[in-house]
Amino acid sequence: TGSALVRSAVSFAEAGSYLVVVTNESGAVTSAVAVLTVVCPAVLLNPPWLPGGTAGDGYNQSLVASGGAGPYSYAVISGALPVGLGLSGGGVLSGTPVAVGNFNFSIRATDTYGCSVTNGYSLTIGCPSIAVSPATLAEGLVGIPYSQSLTASGGLGPYSFAVTGGSLPAGLELSGAGKLTGTPSAAGTNSFTVRATDTNGCSGSRGFTLAVTVPAVPPTVTVPPASQMVLAGASVSFGVTVSGTEPLDYQWRLNGTNLAEGGEYRGVATATLVVSNVQPAHAGSYTVVITNVAGSTTSAPATLVVIPPATCVPTAEGLVGWWPGDGDANDLAGSNPGTLQGGATASATGVVGTAFSFDGTNAYVKIPDATALRPAQ
């Protein structure tokens, strides 16, 4: 109703033709038409660029428009989003991309009055980190079939596998599906690198070391202990010859009972068992159990027969001296004990008990002079 019309926060609804009618007591007059044109403000769309993503990983980025009158709607108007991503009407770009590459597209944001802004984007989807498993490989054995599956993770399957460095053990091969199979033909240690490549061409590698050894051979008795017959008081030894993978463990037994080291027994845990001062109680069946990493075996029994001491006849009457050599040089008939000289011993095996042993050169028994030992003159 005044001479000036003021409008604030002009909207598109207020666009059009305006005129004014002026009246007084003398009459009225109408002004020329004034046209009000309402134009769109400068609408902005942020961010101006998009951060890259990784194939197989979740992606989420909000686009925000400003400068116009909200709410805004958002749409892709050209190009194409990476497969797996979508743009919501509220401006959220999200999803899980499944392809690798550079993707170009344009997004338009439109306000409530139809004012809009269009931004062109280039979104790069890169390769993920691909891991090859397992971390280590089991050992192989010459002549024994080998099988080990390799797997990959982190990318988009299926994966293909290939040896890209080093060499596999002779007799083994790696399939494209990651199966390491074959029969090793030689012992040794091989180092090699395997690469796994996913459907997008993204790859990851791992280095491996694979040792191939000769299989352990269980023990086999090639020469068993031999049966023996000895006089009581003697020493005897039993030996066994064995083939098989070292180390070999031995345990000698008497009549099925493990023997312990000490006393008359020496070498109960070796290939040779020694029994000293054999007595009738030592007679019986001797066996040895041999063990290694591949198994164990028991030898055939060896029988020990002990001949007991013979019964001595009474000493003859009139003896003036008797030195039987039962471990010493004592005189059992008189009172003239001797002494062992020059390396002589009294521990050799005799028909009954022990006996003297001389080297034929220096050894002898020294008997002290005595009247009883002199023949009558």
C-alpha positions in Angstrom: 0.0 0.0 0.0 3.0 2.2 0.0 5.1 3.6 -2.8 7.6 0.7 -2.6 7.2 -3.1 -2.4 9.9 -5.1 -0.6 10.2 -8.9 -0.7 12.7 -10.9 1.3 13.8 -14.5 0.7 12.3 -14.4 -2.7 11.1 -17.9 -3.9 10.4 -19.1 -7.4 6.7 -18.9 -6.5 7.0 -15.1 -6.4 8.3 -14.7 -9.9 6.0 -12.9 -12.3 4.6 -9.4 -13.4 4.1 -6.7 -10.9 2.2 -3.3 -11.3 0.8 -0.7 -9.0 -2.5 1.2 -9.0 -2.3 4.7 -7.6 -5.5 6.5 -6.6 -6.5 9.9 -5.1 -9.6 11.9 -4.9 -9.3 12.9 -8.5 -9.0 9.4 -9.9 -6.7 6.4 -10.4 -3.7 5.5 -12.6 -2.0 2.1 -13.2 1.8 1.7 -13.6 3.6 -0.2 -16.3 4.3 -3.8 -15.7 7.5 -4.8 -13.9 8.6 -8.5 -14.4 10.3 -10.3 -11.4 12.5 -13.1 -12.6 13.9 -15.5 -9.9 17.2 -17.3 -10.9 18.9 -20.3 -9.3 21.6 -19.7 -6.7 25.0 -21.2 -7.1 24.7 -24.7 -5.9 27.9 -26.5 -4.7 28.6 -30.2 -4.4 31.3 -31.6 -2.1 33.7 -33.2 -1.9 35.1 -32.1 -5.3 37.0 -35.5 -5.6 36.5 -39.0 -4.2 39.0 -41.0 -2.2 40.0 -44.3 -3.7 38.7 -47.7 -2.7 39.9 -51.3 -2.5 38.3 -54.2 -4.3 36.5 -56.4 -1.8 36.5 -53.8 1.0 33.5 -51.8 2.0 33.3 -48.2 0.6 31.2 -45.3 2.1 31.4 -41.7 1.0 28.7 -39.0 1.6 28.2 -36.2 -1.0 26.8 -32.9 0.3 25.2 -30.1 -1.7 24.9 -26.5 -0.5 23.9 -23.1 -1.7 20.3 -24.0 -2.8 17.2 -24.8 -0.9 17.1 -28.3 0.6 16.4 -31.1 0.7 18.6 -32.2 -2.2 18.3 -35.3 -4.5 21.3 -37.0 -6.0 21.7 -39.0 -9.2 24.3 -40.4 -11.5 23.7 -38.8 -14.9 26.5 -40.2 -17.0 29.2 -42.8 -16.8 28.9 -45.8 -14.5 29.8 -46.5 -10.9 32.1 -49.3 -10.0 30.3 -52.6 -9.9 29.2 -53.2 -6.3 28.6 -49.5 -5.5 25.4 -47.5 -5.5 24.3 -43.9 -4.9 21.4 -43.3 -2.6 18.9 -40.4 -3.2 20.4 -38.8 -0.1 23.9 -38.6 -1.6 25.6 -41.6 0.0 27.9 -43.6 -2.3 28.4 -47.0 -0.7 28.8 -50.7 -1.2 31.7 -53.2 -1.8 33.5 -52.8 -5.2 34.4 -56.0 -6.9 36.4 -54.8 -9.8 39.7 -52.9 -10.1 40.2 -49.9 -12.3 39.5 -46.1 -12.8 35.7 -45.3 -13.1 34.5 -42.0 -14.4 31.0 -40.7 -13.9 29.0 -37.5 -13.2 26.7 -36.9 -10.3 24.0 -34.2 -10.2 22.6 -32.7 -7.0 19.2 -30.9 -7.3 17.5 -28.7 -4.7 13.8 -28.4 -3.9 13.4 -25.8 -6.7 15.1 -27.7 -9.3 18.4 -25.8 -9.1 21.3 -28.2 -9.6 25.0 -28.7 -9.8 26.9 -31.5 -11.6 30.3 -32.7 -10.7 32.4 -35.1 -12.7 34.3 -37.8 -10.6 37.0 -40.3 -11.2 37.1 -43.1 -8.6 40.0 -45.5 -8.5 39.5 -49.0 -7.1 42.8 -50.6 -6.2 44.0 -54.1 -5.5 43.7 -55.6 -2.0 46.6 -57.2 -0.1 46.5 -60.9 -1.0 48.0 -63.4 1.4 49.1 -67.0 0.4 48.8 -69.7 3.0 50.1 -71.8 4.8 53.1 -70.1 6.2 55.2 -73.3 6.0 55.1 -76.6 4.2 55.4 -80.1 5.7 58.5 -82.1 4.9 58.4 -84.6 2.0 59.8 -88.1 1.9 61.6 -89.6 -1.1 59.3 -92.1 -2.8 56.3 -91.2 -0.7 53.3 -89.3 -2.4 53.1 -85.7 -1.3 50.0 -83.5 -1.2 49.6 -79.9 0.1 46.9 -77.4 -0.8 47.8 -73.7 -1.0 45.1 -71.1 -0.4 44.8 -67.3 -0.9 42.7 -64.7 0.8 42.1 -60.9 0.6 41.1 -60.7 -3.0 38.2 -61.8 -5.2 38.3 -65.5 -6.1 38.8 -67.8 -7.8 42.6 -67.6 -7.6 45.3 -69.0 -9.9 48.6 -70.1 -8.5 52.1 -70.3 -10.1 55.7 -70.7 -9.2 57.5 -67.4 -10.0 60.9 -68.0 -8.5 63.1 -70.9 -7.4 62.3 -74.5 -8.2 60.1 -77.2 -6.8 61.6 -80.5 -5.5 62.1 -83.1 -8.3 58.8 -85.0 -8.8 56.5 -82.3 -7.5 54.3 -79.9 -9.4 51.9 -77.0 -8.6 48.5 -76.9 -10.2 46.8 -73.7 -11.2 44.3 -74.3 -8.4 47.1 -74.4 -5.8 47.6 -78.1 -5.3 51.2 -79.1 -4.7 51.4 -82.8 -5.5 53.7 -85.6 -6.7 56.2 -88.1 -5.4 59.6 -86.6 -4.5 62.4 -88.4 -6.2 65.5 -87.0 -4.5 66.4 -85.7 -1.0 67.3 -82.0 -0.6 65.9 -78.6 0.3 64.3 -76.4 -2.3 63.3 -72.7 -2.0 60.7 -71.2 -4.3 58.1 -68.5 -4.5 54.4 -69.0 -5.3 52.2 -66.2 -6.6 48.4 -66.2 -6.2 46.4 -64.0 -8.6 42.7 -63.2 -8.1 40.0 -62.6 -10.7 40.9 -58.9 -11.0 44.6 -59.6 -11.7 45.6 -58.6 -8.2 48.3 -60.9 -6.7 50.3 -61.7 -3.6 53.3 -63.9 -3.2 55.0 -66.1 -0.5 58.3 -67.7 -0.3 58.5 -71.4 0.8 61.3 -73.8 1.7 60.5 -77.5 1.3 62.8 -80.2 2.7 62.7 -83.7 1.3 64.4 -86.5 3.3 64.9 -90.2 2.9 62.2 -92.1 4.8 63.4 -93.6 8.1 64.0 -97.4 7.8 62.9 -99.5 10.8 65.6 -101.7 12.4 66.3 -105.1 11.0 68.5 -107.7 12.7 71.0 -108.9 10.1 73.2 -111.0 12.4 71.5 -112.2 15.6 73.3 -113.0 18.9 74.7 -116.5 19.0 73.9 -119.1 21.7 76.9 -120.1 23.9 78.0 -122.6 26.5 80.6 -121.5 29.1 82.0 -122.7 32.4 80.9 -121.0 35.5 83.2 -118.0 36.4 83.9 -117.2 32.7 83.0 -114.0 30.9 80.8 -114.1 27.8 79.6 -111.5 25.3 76.6 -111.4 23.0 76.7 -109.2 19.9 74.0 -108.2 17.3 74.3 -106.5 13.9 71.4 -104.3 12.8 70.5 -102.2 9.8 68.2 -99.2 9.9 68.1 -95.5 10.3 70.4 -94.1 13.0 70.3 -93.5 15.9 69.5 -97.0 17.1 68.6 -97.7 20.7 69.3 -101.1 22.3 67.9 -102.9 25.3 69.2 -106.4 26.3 66.9 -108.8 28.1 67.2 -112.0 30.0 64.1 -114.3 29.8 62.1 -111.2 28.7 63.2 -108.9 31.5 65.2 -105.8 30.8 68.7 -105.9 32.1 70.2 -103.0 34.1 73.8 -101.7 33.7 76.1 -102.7 36.5 77.4 -105.7 38.4 78.2 -108.5 36.0 76.4 -106.8 33.1 78.0 -104.2 30.8 76.7 -102.7 27.6 73.0 -103.4 28.2 72.1 -100.4 26.0 74.6 -101.2 23.2 75.1 -103.7 20.4 77.3 -105.8 22.6 76.4 -107.2 26.0 79.2 -108.5 28.3 78.4 -110.8 31.2 81.4 -111.3 33.5 81.9 -114.1 36.2 79.0 -116.1 34.7 77.1 -118.1 37.2 74.2 -120.6 36.8 71.8 -117.8 37.6 72.9 -116.1 34.4 71.8 -119.0 32.2 68.7 -118.4 30.0 67.4 -116.8 26.9 69.0 -113.5 25.9 67.4 -111.1 23.4 67.8 -107.5 22.5 65.2 -104.9 21.5 66.3 -102.4 18.9 64.3 -99.2 18.4 64.5 -96.1 16.1 62.2 -93.4 14.8 60.6 -95.9 12.4 59.8 -98.7 14.7 61.4 -101.5 16.7 62.3 -105.2 16.5 63.4 -107.9 18.8 66.3 -110.3 18.0 66.0 -114.1 17.9 66.9 -115.5 21.4 70.4 -116.6 22.2 70.6 -119.3 24.8 73.4 -119.2 27.4 74.2 -122.5 29.0 76.4 -122.3 32.1 78.4 -125.4 33.1 78.5 -125.4 36.9 81.8 -126.0 38.8 82.9 -129.6 38.9 83.0 -131.4 42.3 86.5 -131.4 43.6 88.0 -134.7 44.9 89.7 -134.6 48.3 93.2 -133.4 48.3 95.8 -136.1 48.2 97.5 -137.0 51.5 101.0 -135.8 51.9 100.7 -132.6 49.9 103.1 -130.0 51.1 101.8 -127.2 48.8 98.8 -126.4 46.6 98.3 -123.2 44.7 95.0 -123.5 42.8 95.0 -119.9 41.4 91.5 -119.1 42.6 91.9 -115.4 42.3 95.2 -115.3 44.2 98.5 -117.3 44.8 97.6 -118.6 48.2 98.8 -122.0 49.3 95.8 -124.1 50.3 97.9 -127.1 51.5 100.7 -125.5 53.3 101.7 -122.1 54.7 103.7 -120.8 51.7 101.6 -118.2 49.9 103.0 -117.0 46.6 102.9 -113.7 44.9 102.0 -112.9 41.2 105.0 -111.6 39.3 105.6 -110.1 35.8 101.9 -109.6 34.9 100.7 -113.0 36.0 97.0 -113.2 37.0 94.8 -115.7 38.8 91.5 -114.8 37.1 91.6 -116.9 33.9 88.9 -119.4 33.3 89.7 -122.8 34.7 88.0 -126.2 34.7 86.9 -125.4 38.2 86.8 -121.7 39.2 89.6 -119.6 38.0 93.2 -120.3 37.1 96.6 -118.8 36.6 97.4 -117.0 33.4 101.0 -116.5 32.2 102.4 -114.7 29.1 105.1 -117.3 28.6 107.9 -114.8 28.9 107.8 -112.7 32.1 104.9 -113.8 34.2 105.4 -116.3 37.1 104.3 -117.1 40.6 107.0 -116.5 43.3 107.0 -119.1 46.1 109.0 -118.3 49.2 111.7 -120.8 50.3 110.5 -123.3 52.9 112.0 -126.5 54.4 108.9 -128.4 53.6 109.4 -127.7 49.9 112.9 -129.1 49.8 113.3 -132.7 48.9 115.0 -135.0 51.3 118.8 -135.0 50.9 
